[in-house]
Amino acid sequence: MFITFSEEKLRNFTYDVFKKMGCSNEHAALATDVLVRADLRGIDSHGVARLSGYYRLWEKKRINATPNIRVVHETATTATVDGNAGLGLVVAPFAMQIAIEKAEKYGSGWVAVKNSNHFGIAGYHALMAVAQDMIGISMTNASPLVAPTYANERLLGTNPMCYAFPAGNYPPVVVDMATAAAANGKLEIAQRANSPIPAGWVQDKDGELSTDPNELKSGGSLLPLGSDKDHGSHKGYGLGATVDILSAVLSGANYGPWVPPFVAFLEPDPNPVGEGIGHFLGAMRVDGFRPAQDFKDHLDNWIERFKGAKTIDESKKVIIPGEPEYQFENERKIAGIPLIDVVVKDLNDLAEKIGVATL
């Protein structure tokens, strides 16, 4: 069911596809890095499996392969970026770099983005700040698949958010999560594997819980983090709303039910309230609060204490946010990246269609 590829093989293939779209060498390399890092970190739903989706959006002229990404509003510590319908994989790093540069000068930097597209894993962008001894924050809104608490209507996206913190002797602490009960990519993985999903991820068109990964195709909805009110879905709803407001209401992007769909076969709303998809990125210098080494020493201590926590089951230890992804990355850089055979077929079909070497 799985076929394993080297990192280099996937990078070369992905780069070739982005070049066929008309991306510059720099943009193709950056977009490739974002997708392959997702696969390396074990976030298979946001890796090269998404490549065909980006290509189809480009074919529909909903992605601009040669965008003029620019700042359209700015203060000393804030900015709004217009992504000119470019790949979010390129637009978001551009915006985070601005946030980092502002943070270097003023202690923190905050950038809202409009007129962009799907930006891959939120962790990629937040970790850019961590590399500069900063705390990184990244989030994005997404096409509406999630019903707010008590609703039977899709009004929010999975709206991921990420907070990343630099440690000393340990990998960064990276809290990277969807604000829905599950990311849509996990449903796609279950669909490819023809396996049921856990109860509490989705509801059917009548508002009843379902374990069918295809429920969204039949008018169902994803649920907020927490599943239902009794289990805290109002908190997931609140987090998703926060991402939507910071990413889009603040920047001038589309929000709520007006966010354009990622799939190319669905058309965007003919009466949008903004431009494209929105992101929000931030960087804060650790030494704006205390010496960076002091912070990292204490974060190491925090990590050690949590890893040493007494557990219910001795065979299971407390996991530090970001730890599994770090382990995946170390393992997959050596052993290679596994792709499900359905994804490999999809990518090879795309390769044959556009005239690049197959995997």
Number of C-alpha atoms within 10 A of each C-alpha: 8 12 13 15 15 14 18 12 12 20 18 14 19 25 20 22 24 22 17 17 20 15 21 14 12 11 22 23 19 16 24 25 18 24 27 23 23 22 27 23 24 21 18 22 20 24 23 26 23 18 20 19 14 23 20 18 19 19 13 12 12 22 24 20 22 15 18 13 18 15 16 12 13 12 10 12 19 17 20 22 27 26 29 21 24 27 28 24 24 26 29 33 20 17 27 27 19 23 27 29 16 24 25 17 12 14 19 23 26 25 31 31 32 28 26 31 32 26 27 25 27 29 26 23 28 30 26 20 28 25 13 17 20 27 25 31 29 30 32 34 32 33 24 23 27 35 23 24 21 12 12 20 19 19 19 30 30 30 27 23 26 22 23 27 24 26 22 16 12 15 17 24 22 25 18 21 21 22 28 29 22 23 21 20 17 17 23 15 19 15 15 14 14 12 13 14 19 13 12 20 27 31 24 20 17 10 17 12 21 20 16 21 23 19 18 18 10 9 16 25 30 31 32 33 28 21 25 20 14 8 11 14 22 19 18 24 25 16 20 29 21 18 27 30 22 22 29 30 19 18 25 23 27 28 31 23 20 23 28 24 22 21 14 18 10 9 12 17 13 8 7 15 17 18 23 30 32 37 36 28 30 29 33 26 25 23 14 14 10 10 11 17 15 13 18 20 15 13 20 20 16 14 21 13 12 14 14 11 10 12 11 8 7 7 6 9 14 13 11 17 18 17 17 12 18 17 14 17 20 13 15 19 14 10 14 20 24 18 19 16 15 16 19 19 14 13 22 18 14 19 20 11 9 14 12 16 13 13 14
